[in-house]
């Protein structure tokens, strides 16, 4: 989970753990890229708007480095941002606040 908002990171971590999966938290895309073994991840969930490398840039970069799907979330959705997310390779685009069941369903489809 990559989000510059600590409350969002913690909430999503609790949700992911509640359905039986592990989660690692990063406060920026740059921290993920610098610190993580990207091959160890089955999926990435990232905010779109963050300081430094944003979620769209991260999605494109991850597409070059791993086959793990990316789910992007944002509080500032627009048709343009959603199109750019899909063009970058995002598997799913969710608008905050979103129904947690949407994320759970997507994660279960990805992670089994």
Backbone as JSON, one array per atom type, in Angstrom:
{
  "sequence": "XXXXXXXXXXXXXXXXXXXXXXXXXXXXXXXXXXXXXXXXXXXXXXXXXXXXXXXXXXXXXXXXXXXXXXXXXXXXXXXXXXXXXXXXXXXXXXXXXXXXXXXXXXXXXXXX",
  "N": [[0.84, -1.17, 0.0], [0.67, 2.1, -0.95], [0.64, 5.32, 0.01], [0.5, 8.74, 0.8], [-0.94, 9.57, 2.96], [-1.2, 8.77, 6.21], [-3.38, 7.76, 7.74], [-5.03, 6.62, 5.78], [-3.32, 4.63, 4.81], [-3.09, 2.96, 7.09], [-5.76, 2.22, 7.53], [-6.33, 0.8, 5.15], [-4.44, -1.22, 5.38], [-5.45, -2.6, 7.62], [-7.85, -3.54, 6.52], [-6.92, -5.23, 4.44], [-5.41, -7.14, 5.88], [-7.48, -8.18, 7.39], [-8.79, -9.83, 5.62], [-7.08, -11.86, 5.32], [-4.54, -11.48, 4.15], [-1.13, -10.37, 3.76], [0.33, -7.13, 4.27], [2.35, -4.43, 3.19], [3.47, -1.22, 4.04], [4.0, 1.95, 2.56], [5.06, 5.31, 2.5], [5.43, 6.77, 0.26], [5.8, 6.62, -3.33], [8.41, 6.73, -4.11], [9.75, 5.75, -1.85], [8.89, 3.08, -1.86], [10.04, 2.19, -4.32], [12.74, 2.5, -3.74], [13.23, 0.88, -1.5], [12.02, -1.65, -1.56], [11.75, -5.15, -2.47], [10.54, -5.66, -5.35], [9.64, -7.89, -6.69], [8.62, -9.5, -4.77], [6.02, -8.86, -4.32], [2.52, -9.39, -4.76], [0.57, -7.74, -5.6], [-0.08, -4.26, -6.01], [-1.26, -1.4, -4.31], [-2.04, 1.86, -4.74], [-2.13, 5.36, -4.04], [-3.1, 8.02, -6.23], [-2.35, 10.78, -6.32], [0.49, 12.03, -5.03], [3.33, 13.42, -3.32], [6.46, 13.83, -5.07], [7.22, 10.99, -7.0], [4.31, 10.22, -8.64], [1.2, 8.29, -8.47], [0.47, 7.48, -11.06], [2.86, 7.63, -12.52], [4.28, 5.77, -11.01], [2.82, 3.43, -11.55], [3.35, 3.04, -14.3], [6.12, 2.6, -14.11], [6.25, 0.32, -12.46], [5.08, -1.48, -14.2], [7.15, -1.93, -15.93], [8.89, -3.3, -14.36], [7.77, -5.46, -12.98], [5.22, -8.04, -12.97], [3.07, -7.81, -11.35], [-0.23, -6.76, -10.59], [-1.63, -3.4, -10.47], [-3.57, -1.4, -8.4], [-5.18, 1.59, -8.42], [-6.03, 4.39, -6.4], [-7.95, 7.31, -5.68], [-8.85, 10.54, -4.42], [-9.5, 12.53, -6.03], [-10.94, 12.19, -8.56], [-11.4, 12.03, -12.08], [-12.58, 11.83, -15.46], [-10.4, 12.05, -17.14], [-8.19, 11.48, -15.48], [-8.81, 8.85, -14.77], [-8.68, 7.63, -17.32], [-5.97, 8.07, -17.9], [-4.88, 6.51, -15.87], [-5.64, 3.93, -16.61], [-4.34, 3.81, -19.09], [-1.74, 3.87, -18.17], [-1.55, 1.38, -17.16], [-2.97, 0.44, -14.96], [-4.85, -1.93, -13.17], [-7.24, -1.59, -11.85], [-9.29, 1.19, -10.9], [-10.16, 3.18, -8.31], [-12.34, 5.41, -6.62], [-11.97, 7.52, -3.88], [-14.27, 8.32, -1.28], [-14.46, 4.78, -1.3], [-16.39, 1.77, -1.7], [-15.47, -0.66, 0.53], [-15.86, -3.32, -0.12], [-15.57, -3.44, -2.87], [-12.8, -3.24, -3.22], [-12.01, -5.5, -1.78], [-13.21, -7.54, -3.32], [-11.75, -7.23, -5.7], [-9.13, -7.75, -4.81], [-9.43, -10.42, -3.97], [-9.94, -11.6, -6.43], [-7.48, -11.22, -7.64], [-5.58, -12.3, -5.83], [-6.62, -14.68, -4.98]],
  "CA": [[0.0, 0.0, 0.0], [1.46, 3.32, -1.08], [-0.19, 6.51, 0.16], [1.15, 9.7, 1.68], [-1.83, 9.78, 4.1], [-1.0, 7.66, 7.14], [-4.66, 7.18, 8.12], [-5.46, 5.77, 4.67], [-2.45, 3.44, 4.81], [-3.43, 2.09, 8.22], [-7.11, 1.67, 7.28], [-6.26, -0.22, 4.11], [-3.71, -2.36, 5.93], [-6.38, -3.36, 8.46], [-8.78, -4.21, 5.62], [-6.2, -6.31, 3.74], [-5.09, -8.17, 6.88], [-8.74, -8.79, 7.83], [-9.2, -10.86, 4.66], [-6.08, -12.92, 5.34], [-3.35, -11.21, 3.34], [-0.12, -9.49, 4.34], [0.45, -5.82, 3.63], [3.49, -3.58, 3.52], [3.06, 0.16, 3.87], [5.01, 2.92, 2.12], [4.49, 6.65, 2.49], [5.63, 7.38, -1.06], [6.24, 5.73, -4.39], [9.88, 6.73, -4.1], [10.17, 4.84, -0.78], [8.68, 1.72, -2.37], [11.03, 1.88, -5.35], [14.08, 2.48, -3.15], [13.39, -0.04, -0.39], [11.31, -2.92, -1.66], [11.98, -6.17, -3.49], [9.26, -5.59, -6.06], [9.23, -9.23, -7.11], [7.98, -10.16, -3.63], [4.64, -8.39, -4.2], [1.5, -9.97, -5.64], [-0.31, -6.66, -6.01], [0.23, -2.94, -5.46], [-2.37, -0.47, -4.19], [-1.4, 3.16, -4.61], [-2.83, 6.61, -4.28], [-2.66, 8.67, -7.47], [-1.69, 12.06, -6.07], [1.46, 12.0, -3.94], [4.56, 14.17, -3.62], [7.48, 13.02, -5.75], [6.65, 10.11, -8.02], [2.88, 10.02, -8.38], [0.71, 6.94, -8.7], [0.48, 7.16, -12.49], [4.26, 7.35, -12.85], [4.62, 4.51, -10.35], [2.18, 2.33, -12.29], [4.15, 2.8, -15.51], [7.42, 2.05, -13.69], [6.04, -1.06, -12.01], [4.81, -2.28, -15.39], [8.44, -2.27, -16.52], [9.71, -4.05, -13.4], [7.08, -6.61, -12.4], [3.93, -8.37, -13.57], [2.02, -7.66, -10.34], [-1.2, -5.72, -10.94], [-1.69, -2.17, -9.69], [-4.87, -0.8, -8.15], [-4.99, 3.0, -8.08], [-7.13, 5.03, -5.7], [-7.8, 8.76, -5.62], [-9.96, 11.37, -3.96], [-9.68, 13.57, -7.05], [-11.18, 11.46, -9.8], [-11.97, 12.65, -13.27], [-12.47, 10.91, -16.58], [-9.04, 12.14, -17.65], [-7.29, 10.74, -14.57], [-9.11, 7.42, -14.92], [-8.12, 7.2, -18.61], [-4.52, 8.02, -17.75], [-4.57, 5.37, -15.01], [-5.76, 2.72, -17.43], [-3.26, 3.88, -20.07], [-0.49, 3.56, -17.45], [-1.53, -0.05, -16.89], [-3.68, 0.08, -13.74], [-5.88, -2.96, -13.31], [-8.49, -1.05, -11.3], [-9.26, 2.58, -10.5], [-11.21, 3.4, -7.32], [-12.46, 6.78, -6.15], [-12.22, 7.66, -2.44], [-14.32, 7.06, -0.54], [-15.0, 3.69, -2.1], [-16.94, 0.66, -0.95], [-14.39, -1.61, 0.79], [-16.12, -4.59, -0.79], [-15.0, -3.37, -4.22], [-11.38, -3.56, -3.1], [-11.93, -6.9, -1.36], [-13.51, -8.38, -4.49], [-10.63, -7.15, -6.63], [-8.0, -8.47, -4.22], [-9.71, -11.85, -4.02], [-9.77, -12.03, -7.82], [-6.04, -11.21, -7.93], [-4.78, -13.12, -4.91], [-7.26, -15.98, -4.79]],
  "C": [[0.88, 1.23, 0.0], [0.51, 4.51, -1.03], [0.52, 7.46, 1.11], [0.3, 10.03, 2.91], [-1.76, 8.57, 5.02], [-2.32, 6.99, 7.53], [-5.19, 6.24, 7.03], [-4.63, 4.49, 4.65], [-2.87, 2.46, 5.9], [-4.8, 1.45, 8.0], [-7.06, 0.56, 6.24], [-5.47, -1.44, 4.57], [-4.64, -3.23, 6.77], [-7.37, -4.15, 7.6], [-8.11, -5.41, 4.96], [-5.88, -7.46, 4.7], [-6.37, -8.9, 7.32], [-9.23, -9.87, 6.88], [-8.08, -11.9, 4.45], [-4.83, -12.71, 4.51], [-2.39, -10.3, 4.11], [-0.1, -8.17, 3.58], [1.73, -5.15, 4.1], [3.08, -2.16, 3.18], [4.24, 1.04, 3.49], [4.35, 4.28, 2.04], [4.73, 7.4, 1.18], [6.03, 6.3, -2.07], [7.75, 5.62, -4.4], [10.41, 5.79, -3.02], [10.0, 3.39, -1.21], [9.78, 1.34, -3.35], [12.43, 1.75, -4.78], [14.29, 1.32, -2.19], [12.89, -1.46, -0.63], [11.86, -3.84, -2.74], [10.67, -6.32, -4.24], [8.75, -6.96, -6.49], [8.51, -9.98, -6.0], [6.49, -9.81, -3.51], [3.73, -9.09, -5.21], [0.6, -8.91, -6.23], [0.18, -5.37, -5.36], [-1.05, -2.12, -5.41], [-1.73, 0.88, -3.91], [-2.37, 4.3, -4.81], [-2.3, 7.19, -5.59], [-1.83, 9.9, -7.17], [-0.83, 11.98, -4.82], [2.63, 12.89, -4.32], [5.59, 13.25, -4.28], [6.84, 12.23, -6.87], [5.18, 9.88, -7.71], [2.45, 8.6, -8.76], [0.69, 6.53, -10.16], [1.9, 6.83, -12.95], [4.69, 6.02, -12.25], [4.05, 3.32, -11.11], [2.96, 2.01, -13.55], [5.48, 2.13, -15.16], [7.27, 0.6, -13.25], [5.76, -1.99, -13.18], [6.08, -2.7, -16.1], [9.23, -3.25, -15.64], [9.08, -5.33, -12.87], [5.77, -6.86, -13.14], [2.78, -8.2, -12.59], [1.07, -6.53, -10.73], [-1.16, -4.54, -9.98], [-3.14, -1.71, -9.61], [-4.6, 0.65, -7.72], [-6.25, 3.54, -7.41], [-6.87, 6.53, -5.67], [-9.04, 9.42, -5.05], [-10.32, 12.41, -5.01], [-9.87, 12.94, -8.42], [-11.75, 12.37, -10.88], [-11.84, 11.61, -14.38], [-11.05, 10.89, -17.13], [-8.07, 11.33, -16.78], [-7.54, 9.24, -14.7], [-8.55, 6.88, -16.24], [-6.61, 7.07, -18.52], [-4.09, 6.85, -16.87], [-4.61, 4.07, -15.82], [-4.64, 2.67, -18.48], [-1.91, 3.52, -19.44], [-0.4, 2.08, -17.1], [-2.24, -0.47, -15.61], [-4.76, -0.95, -14.03], [-7.24, -2.42, -12.88], [-8.26, 0.37, -10.83], [-10.44, 2.81, -9.57], [-11.17, 4.85, -6.84], [-12.79, 6.78, -4.66], [-13.42, 8.58, -2.23], [-14.96, 5.98, -1.41], [-15.54, 2.62, -1.16], [-15.81, -0.35, -0.72], [-14.6, -2.96, 0.1], [-15.61, -4.6, -2.23], [-13.52, -3.76, -4.2], [-11.2, -5.02, -2.7], [-12.17, -7.82, -2.54], [-12.34, -8.39, -5.48], [-9.42, -7.92, -6.09], [-8.22, -9.98, -4.24], [-9.57, -12.4, -5.43], [-8.29, -12.13, -8.18], [-5.3, -12.25, -7.14], [-5.37, -14.49, -4.63], [-7.65, -16.31, -3.4]]
}
